[in-house]
Amino acid sequence: MPSDELGKTLMHEHFFFGYPAYAGDTTSGSNSREVVINTSIDVAERAKAHGIER
């Protein structure tokens, strides 16, 4: 896709990072599939609300 067609784009983002006991754990010890999916949906919706398209 040509760059001029991208619109507002996040080039590289992590919606979920870490796992229990990992030094960079940001999940407070819970990384169940349901938590990861719900958190990712919330983050995507917030990004879209700011005009992020891709």
Phi, psi and omega in degrees: 000131177298142184300330180287352177260357185288327187070201178289124187222136170268120186285328182197107180226151174247118176279334182222135182214139174093176178205158183309134179082353176285144183302329181261020183303120177244016186255002182055034174086002181237119176227039178297155180306316181297317179296315181298313181296312182295320178294317180297319178297316179299315180296317180297319179294321177295318179298315179300324180295339177262011175093004178290130183252334184215000000 
